[in-house]
Amino acid sequence: MPPKTWMVRAGKRGALIDRFRNAGRVAIGWAELGSLAAVADRPAMVALVRAQWPDWNAYEVGNNAGQLHRFRSELQAGDRVISYDPDGRVYHVGSVGGGYSFEPAFDPDYPNVRPVAWIGMVPRDALSVAAKNSLGSVTTVFQVPADTAAELDALLAAPEDRATVDLAASVHARGDAGGDLAVGPAPSATPVDSAAEAAAEQELFEDLEAKALEFIKDRLAKLSARDMELFVAGLLRAMGYKTRVSPVGPDRGRDIFASPDGLGLEDPRIFVEVKHRSGAIGAPTVRSFLGGRRPGDRCLYVSTGGFARDAKYEADRAAVPLSLLDLDDLVALALEHYDALDVEAKRLLALKRLYWPA
């Protein structure tokens, strides 16, 4: 079986990378657990982590125990290991030289150690977009995919890359005499197809965007029925309306009333029904909601379970304007008006902004 390649991160922001290289080591934390020498299998590691951190949920216990077990038992002598230097934007590549040991003298916070013979570096800029993406996990210890490992090996073996890497290694230590020496990124082992790289970046962006949208929908789907009404009201406020949310109980044919003045004396008067459930809304439910509406009224029906075809037909032929919003529509509006949401609405849907190269 060919050797595996593992990522072992050098602490926060690569703070330990120089110590890794100078000592011929990689190391991880979890110092509270003491030595892992006697913890030979994953179930025992899970039990050890759970006992140390009883407040952690099952995912936290499993994730941390998995990383510890990989470092303690799955890394084998002869396997490749890489660690990232964010300052130099290079991946240091080495070979695992032996088994696990507990060495608090190396660093009290990172006492779990494996010996490594460092053999070279690969500039991050020389990697494909797919390889960069696969190495982007925030996990401390993980196995590098085979195609990424092969790409690292190819770049490491290329003579033109090795020359640049060796030059970078000679001035890697901060504060070398002789002034600053700028080392540019090594060329790729194969010519870079800029169109292919751009297409790969776009594909990655679209994949991340799609995943983000699904996670946002998951978050909204977990709201209670009442919180969903409050969120829709907050969204309408972000769009410039004043709202009144019906109290819990009979809602007299509406969950939310919105208008420019909040009193209904100025048009448009918007009557809103919110159904937060998995099933699609049918035509009879839409007709019931429209009953009693008068000319000049505007209606909005929000259904996180979507709408049946006959409900959409009913909306098209309604005597008063009626808009139907499903979960996808709701997310689209929420993202469009997110900056204008008030504190209460953002509490119900807390999002982080992610920037992507244009």
Sequence and secondary structure as in RCSB ss.txt:
>XXXX:A:sequence
MPPKTWMVRAGKRGALIDRFRNAGRVAIGWAELGSLAAVADRPAMVALVRAQWPDWNAYEVGNNAGQLHRFRSEL
QAGDRVISYDPDGRVYHVGSVGGGYSFEPAFDPDYPNVRPVAWIGMVPRDALSVAAKNSLGSVTTVFQVPADTAA
ELDALLAAPEDRATVDLAASVHARGDAGGDLAVGPAPSATPVDSAAEAAAEQELFEDLEAKALEFIKDRLAKLSA
RDMELFVAGLLRAMGYKTRVSPVGPDRGRDIFASPDGLGLEDPRIFVEVKHRSGAIGAPTVRSFLGGRRPGDRCL
YVSTGGFARDAKYEADRAAVPLSLLDLDDLVALALEHYDALDVEAKRLLALKRLYWPA
>XXXX:A:secstr
    EEEE  SGGGTTHHHHHHHTEEEE  GGG   TT  SHHHHHHHHHHH TTS HHHHHHHHHHHHIIIII 
 TT EEEEEETTTTEEEEEEE S  EE TTT TT  EEEEEEEEEEEEGGGS HHHHHHT    SEEE  HHHHH
HHHHHHH HHHHHHHHHHHHT STT SSS         SS   HHHHHHHHHHHHHHHHHHHHHHHHHHHHTS H
HHHHHHHHHHHHHTT EEEE  SS  TT SEEEESSSSSSSS EEEEEEE SSS B HHHHHHHHTT  TTEEEE
EEETT B HHHHHHHHT SS EEEE HHHHHHHHHHTGGG  HHHHHHS         
